[in-house]
Amino acid sequence: MRRGDAGAAVSDLGCAARSGGYARRMRAQPIDSNRAEASRCQVTGHAPELEVVIEVPRGSFLKRNLAGRIDFVSPLPCPFNYGAVPSHLGLEGDLLDALVLGPRLRFGTRLRVRAWGAITLTDRGMADDKLVCSVERPSREACAEVLRFFHFYARCKALLNAVKRRPGRNACEGWCDAADAIARARPLQGPWSGPPVPF
């Protein structure tokens, strides 16, 4: 989720999480398909610990930036706690995204949490890793549910980018190791003024 594209990102997340289409798709997911999805989520024993700042609490309608200013009011809530790793920049030049599974956390909460894996999206041809974090080791089924959500999210984002005439490939590339995603990110050097690419 990019801070410069707050309206579209939060609206997409809410749309994907609560729209009838997404809910029906999840209910209609065959058991074999669920198992296949879960088998792709390799939750390894080594989970790097890092600091995450919550920007969108689970169930929130508000997207705020790190300064606390409201960027967007969504008609639908975010399906999980969503934030960023303030010490690293992702491949697309924005703060490295991180979602935190579990109970709702307040906006601005800073917590040390383990990253058990990551999901890589391609948005307009740019890679965008999203760490999947939680205090305790999540089940493969929980991770598979997040992965299914982002497959749906990528299709929503592709439609949005087509409407806005934004070229480039959009897709969910799947699950990867958290350590690999962190290794691809760059440590933030000094103050950060936002992503170099307008969103």
Backbone hydrogen bonds in HBPLUS format (Angstrom, degrees):
<---DONOR---> <-ACCEPTOR-->    atom                        ^
c    i                          cat <-CA-CA->   ^        H-A-AA   ^      H-
h    n   atom  resd res      DA  || num        DHA   H-A  angle D-A-AA Bond
n    s   type  num  typ     dist DA aas  dist angle  dist       angle   num
A0005-ASP N   A0002-ARG O   3.13 MM   3  5.40 148.7  2.23 105.2 114.4     1
A0009-ALA N   A0005-ASP O   2.88 MM   4  5.96 170.1  1.89 166.0 169.2     2
A0010-VAL N   A0006-ALA O   2.92 MM   4  5.92 173.8  1.92 156.1 157.9     3
A0011-SER N   A0007-GLY O   3.00 MM   4  5.92 157.5  2.05 143.9 151.2     4
A0012-ASP N   A0008-ALA O   2.81 MM   4  5.88 154.8  1.88 144.8 152.1     5
A0013-LEU N   A0009-ALA O   2.91 MM   4  6.19 161.5  1.94 150.0 154.9     6
A0014-GLY N   A0010-VAL O   2.87 MM   4  6.07 166.1  1.89 153.0 156.6     7
A0015-CYS N   A0011-SER O   2.79 MM   4  5.89 159.1  1.84 146.8 153.7     8
A0016-ALA N   A0012-ASP O   2.77 MM   4  5.94 165.0  1.79 154.5 158.5     9
A0017-ALA N   A0013-LEU O   2.89 MM   4  5.97 148.4  1.99 142.6 151.8    10
A0018-ARG N   A0014-GLY O   2.95 MM   4  5.97 163.6  1.98 154.7 157.2    11
A0019-SER N   A0015-CYS O   2.91 MM   4  5.17 145.5  2.03 138.2 143.6    12
A0023-ALA N   A0019-SER O   3.10 MM   4  6.41 173.0  2.11 159.8 161.5    13
A0024-ARG N   A0020-GLY O   2.79 MM   4  5.89 163.7  1.81 152.9 157.7    14
A0025-ARG N   A0021-GLY O   2.94 MM   4  6.04 152.9  2.02 141.7 149.6    15
A0026-MET N   A0022-TYR O   2.92 MM   4  6.21 157.1  1.97 153.7 159.1    16
A0027-ARG N   A0023-ALA O   3.04 MM   4  6.28 159.6  2.08 149.0 154.4    17
A0028-ALA N   A0024-ARG O   2.89 MM   4  6.01 142.5  2.03 142.4 153.1    18
A0029-GLN N   A0026-MET O   3.31 MM   3  5.24 160.5  2.35  99.7 105.5    19
A0033-SER N   A0030-PRO O   3.08 MM   3  5.13 117.3  2.49  96.1 111.4    20
A0034-ASN N   A0030-PRO O   2.95 MM   4  6.33 153.5  2.03 152.1 159.8    21
A0035-ARG N   A0031-ILE O   2.98 MM   4  6.30 160.0  2.02 154.4 159.3    22
A0036-ALA N   A0032-ASP O   2.94 MM   4  6.15 153.9  2.01 144.6 152.0    23
A0037-GLU N   A0033-SER O   2.92 MM   4  6.15 157.7  1.97 149.7 155.4    24
A0038-ALA N   A0034-ASN O   2.95 MM   4  6.18 161.9  1.98 149.9 155.0    25
A0039-SER N   A0035-ARG O   2.96 MM   4  6.16 145.6  2.08 143.0 152.1    26
A0040-ARG N   A0037-GLU O   3.08 MM   3  5.42 146.7  2.20 105.6 115.2    27
A0041-CYS N   A0038-ALA O   3.09 MM   3  5.38 154.2  2.16 108.1 115.9    28
A0115-ALA N   A0048-PRO O   2.86 MM  67  5.62 160.8  1.90 164.0 168.8    29
A0050-LEU N   A0113-VAL O   3.04 MM  63  5.75 162.4  2.07 152.0 152.9    30
A0113-VAL N   A0050-LEU O   3.01 MM  63  5.75 166.9  2.03 154.5 154.2    31
A0052-VAL N   A0111-LEU O   2.98 MM  59  5.65 156.5  2.04 154.6 161.0    32
A0111-LEU N   A0052-VAL O   3.13 MM  59  5.65 159.1  2.18 151.9 158.0    33
A0053-VAL N   A0084-ALA O   2.90 MM  31  5.53 166.6  1.91 160.8 163.8    34
A0084-ALA N   A0053-VAL O   3.05 MM  31  5.53 150.8  2.14 145.4 152.6    35
A0054-ILE N   A0109-THR O   2.98 MM  55  5.36 158.8  2.03 148.3 155.0    36
A0108-GLY N   A0054-ILE O   2.81 MM  54  5.19 168.6  1.83 154.1 152.5    37
A0055-GLU N   A0082-TYR O   2.92 MM  27  5.98 154.5  1.98 137.3 145.6    38
A0056-VAL N   A0082-TYR O   2.87 MM  26  5.04 164.9  1.89 157.9 157.0    39
A0082-TYR N   A0056-VAL O   2.87 MM  26  5.04 161.9  1.90 144.5 150.5    40
A0060-SER N   A0057-PRO O   2.95 MM   3  5.28 157.2  2.00 138.5 136.3    41
A0059-GLY N   A0078-CYS O   2.74 MM  19  4.97 160.6  1.78 151.3 155.4    42
A0078-CYS N   A0060-SER O   3.03 MM  18  5.62 145.1  2.16 140.6 148.4    43
A0074-SER N   A0061-PHE O   2.65 MM  13  4.88 166.0  1.67 161.2 159.5    44
A0063-LYS N   A0072-PHE O   2.94 MM   9  5.18 163.5  1.97 158.9 158.8    45
A0071-ASP N   A0063-LYS O   2.66 MM   8  5.52 158.1  1.71 156.1 164.2    46
A0072-PHE N   A0063-LYS O   3.30 MM   9  5.18 150.2  2.40 138.7 141.1    47
A0065-ASN N   A0069-ARG O   3.00 MM   4  5.65 154.0  2.07 152.0 157.2    48
A0068-GLY N   A0065-ASN O   2.89 MM   3  5.36 160.3  1.93 116.1 122.8    49
A0100-VAL N   A0081-ASN O   2.90 MM  19  5.14 157.4  1.95 134.8 142.2    50
A0083-GLY N   A0098-ALA O   2.83 MM  15  5.34 155.2  1.89 164.6 172.5    51
A0098-ALA N   A0083-GLY O   3.08 MM  15  5.34 153.1  2.15 126.6 123.6    52
A0085-VAL N   A0096-LEU O   2.81 MM  11  5.33 153.3  1.88 154.1 163.3    53
A0088-HIS N   A0085-VAL O   3.27 MM   3  5.88 174.4  2.28 123.1 124.8    54
A0188-LEU N   A0087-SER O   2.78 MM 101  5.26 169.2  1.79 134.6 134.7    55
A0096-LEU N   A0088-HIS O   3.03 MM   8  5.71 162.6  2.06 135.1 135.6    56
A0089-LEU N   A0186-ARG O   2.73 MM  97  5.09 160.6  1.77 149.2 155.6    57
A0186-ARG N   A0089-LEU O   2.86 MM  97  5.09 157.7  1.90 144.9 150.8    58
A0090-GLY N   A0094-ASP O   2.63 MM   4  5.55 161.9  1.66 172.8 173.7    59
A0093-GLY N   A0090-GLY O   3.04 MM   3  5.43 164.0  2.06 115.4 119.4    60
A0131-LEU N   A0097-ASP O   3.06 MM  34  6.28 166.0  2.08 136.6 132.1    61
A0099-LEU N   A0131-LEU O   2.89 MM  32  6.18 168.4  1.90 167.2 166.3    62
A0133-CYS N   A0099-LEU O   2.85 MM  34  5.94 164.0  1.87 164.8 169.2    63
A0101-LEU N   A0133-CYS O   2.85 MM  32  6.20 167.0  1.87 162.8 158.9    64
A0109-THR N   A0106-ARG O   3.10 MM   3  5.58 156.7  2.16 134.3 134.5    65
A0134-SER N   A0114-ARG O   3.14 MM  20  5.93 150.1  2.24 158.9 167.6    66
A0116-TRP N   A0132-VAL O   2.90 MM  16  5.94 147.5  2.01 161.9 164.3    67
A0132-VAL N   A0117-GLY O   2.90 MM  15  5.35 173.8  1.90 137.1 136.6    68
A0118-ALA N   A0176-CYS O   2.95 MM  58  5.24 137.1  2.14 153.5 150.9    69
A0176-CYS N   A0118-ALA O   2.77 MM  58  5.24 148.9  1.87 151.9 153.9    70
A0119-ILE N   A0130-LYS O   2.90 MM  11  5.19 156.4  1.95 138.8 144.8    71
A0130-LYS N   A0119-ILE O   2.82 MM  11  5.19 141.5  1.97 142.4 155.1    72
A0120-THR N   A0174-GLY O   3.09 MM  54  5.85 162.8  2.12 163.2 164.8    73
A0173-GLU N   A0120-THR O   2.74 MM  53  5.35 151.7  1.82 159.0 168.4    74
A0121-LEU N   A0128-ASP O   3.00 MM   7  5.06 173.0  2.01 131.8 134.2    75
A0128-ASP N   A0121-LEU O   2.77 MM   7  5.06 145.3  1.89 157.1 157.0    76
A0122-THR N   A0171-ALA O   2.74 MM  49  5.13 156.4  1.79 160.6 163.6    77
A0171-ALA N   A0122-THR O   2.94 MM  49  5.13 148.5  2.04 135.4 142.5    78
A0123-ASP N   A0126-MET O   2.87 MM   3  5.15 165.2  1.89 146.8 145.5    79
A0126-MET N   A0123-ASP O   3.02 MM   3  5.15 163.9  2.05 109.0 113.9    80
A0125-GLY N   A0169-ARG O   2.83 MM  44  4.70 150.7  1.91 147.6 139.1    81
A0143-CYS N   A0139-SER O   3.15 MM   4  6.49 160.9  2.19 149.7 154.3    82
A0144-ALA N   A0140-ARG O   2.81 MM   4  6.00 151.8  1.88 146.7 155.3    83
A0145-GLU N   A0141-GLU O   2.98 MM   4  6.21 147.2  2.09 143.0 151.0    84
A0146-VAL N   A0142-ALA O   3.23 MM   4  6.57 151.7  2.32 143.0 149.6    85
A0147-LEU N   A0143-CYS O   2.93 MM   4  6.24 156.7  1.98 148.4 155.4    86
A0148-ARG N   A0144-ALA O   2.83 MM   4  6.10 158.6  1.88 151.1 156.3    87
A0149-PHE N   A0145-GLU O   3.00 MM   4  6.20 155.0  2.06 141.9 149.0    88
A0150-PHE N   A0146-VAL O   3.05 MM   4  6.40 156.2  2.10 150.0 155.4    89
A0151-HIS N   A0147-LEU O   3.02 MM   4  6.35 143.0  2.16 147.1 157.4    90
A0152-PHE N   A0148-ARG O   3.15 MM   4  6.47 158.2  2.20 149.6 154.4    91
A0153-TYR N   A0149-PHE O   2.77 MM   4  6.07 157.5  1.82 149.0 156.7    92
A0154-ALA N   A0150-PHE O   2.90 MM   4  5.90 156.3  1.96 139.9 144.7    93
A0155-ARG N   A0152-PHE O   3.09 MM   3  5.28 121.8  2.44  99.5 113.7    94
A0156-CYS N   A0152-PHE O   3.05 MM   4  6.46 153.3  2.13 149.5 157.5    95
A0157-LYS N   A0153-TYR O   2.82 MM   4  6.13 158.2  1.86 154.6 160.9    96
A0158-ALA N   A0154-ALA O   2.90 MM   4  6.09 148.5  2.00 141.6 150.0    97
A0159-LEU N   A0155-ARG O   3.11 MM   4  6.34 156.0  2.17 144.3 149.6    98
A0160-LEU N   A0156-CYS O   2.97 MM   4  6.27 160.6  2.00 149.9 155.5    99
A0161-ASN N   A0157-LYS O   2.86 MM   4  6.03 164.3  1.88 151.3 155.3   100
A0162-ALA N   A0158-ALA O   2.95 MM   4  6.11 147.0  2.06 141.2 150.3   101
A0163-VAL N   A0159-LEU O   2.97 MM   4  6.26 158.4  2.02 151.1 156.4   102
A0164-LYS N   A0160-LEU O   2.99 MM   4  6.25 152.6  2.06 147.5 155.4   103
A0166-ARG N   A0161-ASN O   2.72 MM   5  4.89 178.0  1.72 152.6 153.0   104
A0165-ARG N   A0162-ALA O   3.09 MM   3  4.87 157.2  2.15  99.1 105.0   105
A0180-ASP N   A0177-ASP O   3.12 MM   3  5.33 124.6  2.44 100.1 113.6   106
A0181-ALA N   A0177-ASP O   3.20 MM   4  6.60 156.0  2.26 150.4 156.7   107
A0182-ILE N   A0178-ALA O   2.93 MM   4  6.21 160.2  1.97 156.6 162.1   108
A0183-ALA N   A0179-ALA O   2.92 MM   4  6.02 150.6  2.01 140.1 148.5   109
A0184-ARG N   A0180-ASP O   3.04 MM   4  6.29 139.2  2.21 141.5 151.6   110
A0185-ALA N   A0182-ILE O   3.13 MM   3  5.12 134.0  2.35  95.4 108.0   111
